[in-house]
Amino acid sequence: MCELTATRQDGEGNMQSGKGMKKLSAGGGASLCCLLLLWVIYSHLLREGQLAVGTCEIVMLNRDSSMPRRTIARQTARCACRRGQIAGTMRARPACVDLRIVRSRLWCEMSPCLEGEACGLLFNRSGWTCTKGSGRIKTVTPLPKEPS
């Protein structure tokens, strides 16, 4: 399947093929082939709809611009988080964040706003605002998770 050969130089600079080097290179080649096969299988599984651990994707995004000077956007994300993490927002994108942040509702600790925006908690900690220097304010309120 996969075969590698190696040569080595002796003390005088002559090229020699050693049995030890052949065994070492054959083992290394077999390992390389196994890693390549595992990578192909892993990437195939990811294409089949599975997310890599620690990543998120936006499943649904709806925008409502019916009111002047106001746009309401709702998005649903799917995440594959590690233990102790939950779906949240980082730099205005869905991300896996520490569960403690969501439970305590200290939203600004997960850095939800874009670079150059200031984060502020809503008075009842139901969400946060991201304010740009130009006065543009973005208000975010996460929906409670529905019981499953």
Secondary structure, DSSP 8 states (H G I E B T S, - for coil): -------EE-TTS-EE--HHHHHHHHHHHHHHHHHHHHHHHHHHHHHTT---TTEEEEEEEEEE--STT--EEEEEEEEE--TTEEEEEETTEEEEEEHHHHHHT-GGGG--S-TT-EEEE-TTSS-EEEE-TTS-EEEE--------
